[in-house]
Amino acid sequence: MTDTKTVMGSKRFVRVLTKAKGVRHPLRVNQLLVYSFLVNRAGGDRRRTYSQRQLSRILGLGINSFQTIRRVLLKYNLLGLTESGRWYAKKPEGESEGWFACKRTGGGEWYKRFAYWVCYLPAKGTELTLCQIAVWSALVSYTGSKKWSRYAKGLGVTVGVTAQTAASAVKRLRELDLIGPYGEYLVPLTPTAEALGWFRDGPPKEKKEVPQVGRMPLVDDRPPPPVGWDRFKARLRDDFGYTPQDLDEVTAVFTEYRPHSTVEEVRDLLLAAEKQHDRKRYPGSSARLLVSKMQTYYGEMKKAREYHDWHTRLRA
């Protein structure tokens, strides 16, 4: 089991809310996946909103399925909409209260209390359906625990599909050598190199810089972006819909003002740009507004440094 989780460590996943014991909520697998993703991004200053197209691209769901997902989540008061129609998660209340299990600690904000299992996301051209991936992912999460499933029916309840659908998914996964028997239990098998391509790759991991003793440092007026910049660009691409051209423009401005520019400052400017960006009048990402804010912010900082240097020389 550890080997399977290790192999899947580089794949993109969503933390899906675990259903409460003795409760069968009406959410289907794609509806549960969308709501769980929004809950993971909910709360306080870090709450983010998403358009349907962004959710479709991030989660690998068909854009046509979001009409039903929206109707169901609104019906149970789990979905909030901004004035521009962007989605965010709401706290389960009323009929939906008590649908999801909480951690033993149970403290903190409402969106931090829920227990979850890991669901991997499908890649383009995968031979697996979302239901099959969810069934296999749930089995990976629960194998060896108290919720280790003996039958497909238990997996269906966890994932949010009927017992017949879960049985069909288990049959197909067995044909693809992704599930095998282990006594009276079902057990996930480690994917082959071909099967790994059916799952979405995660963002590239940061490479730690190892200092090299005895070598002269490189002379460069503009140091390269820090290691965390690659991860930040991946977030711009996946969560905010930035195109490769948008990323190049933002990176160019960021590099121009190095070493005085930081990822934390750009992240704050990004949040401000997202709030001001009018997607009805200007469809697409907020890249132009972010670039403008970066140029204004770092331009003023540069003028302040130049004035400080001039004033220091004048007093010397």
PyMOL commands that set and color helices and strands:
alter all, ss='L'
color gray80, all
select helices_A, chain A and resi 2-10+29-40+44-46+52-59+63-75+94-96+110-112+130-142+152-159+163-175+193-196+228-240+244-256+263-276+287-315
alter helices_A, ss='H'
color red, helices_A
select strands_A, chain A and resi 13-17+79-81+87-89+116-120+179-182+185-188
alter strands_A, ss='S'
color yellow, strands_A
deselect
rebuild
show_as cartoon
